[in-house]
Amino acid sequence: MIGGGAAGLFCAIEAGKRGRKVVVLEHAERIGKKIAISGGGRCNFTNLNTTPDNFISDNPRFCKSALARYTPADFISLVEKHGIAYHEKKLGQLFCDGSSQRIIEMLLTEASEAGVEIRCSTTVGGVTRSEPPALAGGSSARRPFQVGTDTGTFVSESLVVATGGLSIAPLGATDFGYRLAHQFGLTIREPWPALVPFTLSRETLRELATLSGISTDAAVSCQGQQFRENILITHRGLSGPAILQISSYWRPGVSININLLPDQDALELLREQQSKEVTLANFLSQFLPRRFAQAWCGLNFPSQPLKRYTPGGLAAIAQKLNNWEVVPSGTEGYKKAEVTAGGIATGELSSQTMAVRNVPGLYFIGEVVDVTGQLGGYNFQWAWASGYAAGQSV
Ligand SMILES: Cc1cc2nc3c(=O)[nH]c(=O)nc-3n(C[C@H](O)[C@H](O)[C@H](O)COP(=O)(O)OP(=O)(O)OC[C@H]3O[C@@H](n4cnc5c(N)ncnc54)[C@H](O)[C@@H]3O)c2cc1C
């Protein structure tokens, strides 16, 4: 097993339980660094509402089988078996009541009970395949993998690659999985940073400066996807859960649409009030955070009593409230992305076992595969489910 993150550890446990001899090679000094910081330190370990629709992949059906065989309920029973208290924060997202460390301890306990050997601070240099041992009768067994590391060479019948994506290098991320896939001639769907804040042009940032630090509920859409949650205006661009969600579907040059009044038809609302003395900013403060309403008016439409706006003026305000088009200049990239989308093409793998179709004994699981979850515990559920699938077969 290469990679001691969520997927690698889970697969190792499952394989160990089946009596397989498993060694996890992890180049960092300790396992599960992303688990430790996940969910703001409380690990959003699964989502009750997990369906294949919560995942982005070139083949949206690929994740179906693994997700069906290892469900959120299965992981919840494991968490409960270990007496870890948890709660639903919102939208089916389950978090530990205490520290994410409890999930790491749970995995370590399970791994130890399953006889899994974990070797940290072990950097894998390269993988080769040796000649198969000759069997009686002239037939030959599967060609073993030789995994060269800075602490020696490991020879194994199967090799599971669980090295994750490119997000956040200081937590151990490398491109090893993609390089190995390339070495074995596998197709890779070009990776991109996902669940990541947007950056904006200097000009737009200057305009939005007064809104910086304010968050508001909004519906954000792009490329046929829509998310309803908070957006946050930052000094570098846009963030907040709705923005992170839509970033996974965004492509450079494409605009995103922000509906600041997702429950209202802004034009109807403004027309109903068009004879009133109330100022635009005060009126909008009923629906938006007061500071946001004031700054937004200052930026777009200097606030005056509603009765002073012309019908055309009200229509322009309504348009901007319900359909604010923003073209991000880019994203914060892998240094801030919660996950890496794209990866090992699913067509190369069996959806039942995660085994590479044309390289017997080789498996890819977790984030390195072209299956990326939305925000909310789905990425860990994929790590557990894909790890479980490979763990039954390896
Ligand atoms: C800040 C942050 C918060 C997150 N919060 C959540 C959350 O709350 N809920 C959720 O579902 N998802 C969350 N995620 C996403 C989630 O952490 C990942 O999707 C998940 O960890 C992927 O599991 P993995 O095992 O595939 O990869 P990883 O967990 O990244 O594990 C890969 C492991 O491989 C090791 N490795 C890499 N290269 C080598 C090499 N050459 N040799 C040896 N070892 C190597 C790495 O050090 C690492 O330990 C978060 C991510 C981040 C960055």
The ligand as a Gaussian input file, in Angstrom:
#p B3LYP/6-31G(d) Opt

LIG

0 1
 C       -8.033000      21.260000       4.585000
 C       -8.807000      20.057000       4.130000
 C       -9.969000      19.706000       4.801000
 C      -10.730000      18.612000       4.360000
 N      -11.859000      18.289000       5.042000
 C      -12.624000      17.245000       4.601000
 C      -13.782000      16.845000       5.318000
 O      -14.084000      17.364000       6.395000
 N      -14.532000      15.844000       4.798000
 C      -14.180000      15.189000       3.632000
 O      -14.889000      14.280000       3.203000
 N      -13.049000      15.508000       2.977000
 C      -12.269000      16.511000       3.439000
 N      -11.118000      16.824000       2.775000
 C      -10.716000      15.985000       1.618000
 C      -10.117000      14.676000       2.151000
 O       -9.148000      14.982000       3.132000
 C       -9.473000      13.878000       1.029000
 O      -10.337000      13.752000      -0.061000
 C       -9.062000      12.497000       1.506000
 O       -8.133000      12.636000       2.547000
 C       -8.473000      11.670000       0.371000
 O       -7.975000      10.480000       0.910000
 P       -6.777000       9.722000       0.196000
 O       -6.396000       8.638000       1.134000
 O       -7.128000       9.392000      -1.189000
 O       -5.608000      10.787000       0.108000
 P       -4.807000      11.495000       1.318000
 O       -5.639000      11.543000       2.539000
 O       -4.297000      12.755000       0.744000
 O       -3.608000      10.485000       1.600000
 C       -2.565000      10.295000       0.686000
 C       -1.358000       9.884000       1.504000
 O       -0.325000       9.466000       0.616000
 C        0.916000       9.991000       1.080000
 N        1.828000      10.033000      -0.063000
 C        1.758000      10.842000      -1.147000
 N        2.781000      10.564000      -1.972000
 C        3.495000       9.554000      -1.405000
 C        4.661000       8.826000      -1.790000
 N        5.294000       9.066000      -2.953000
 N        5.115000       7.851000      -0.964000
 C        4.488000       7.577000       0.195000
 N        3.387000       8.244000       0.613000
 C        2.888000       9.213000      -0.191000
 C        0.528000      11.347000       1.646000
 O        1.506000      11.803000       2.557000
 C       -0.796000      11.036000       2.316000
 O       -0.644000      10.597000       3.653000
 C      -10.314000      17.872000       3.218000
 C       -9.123000      18.204000       2.581000
 C       -8.359000      19.286000       3.035000
 C       -7.084000      19.600000       2.325000

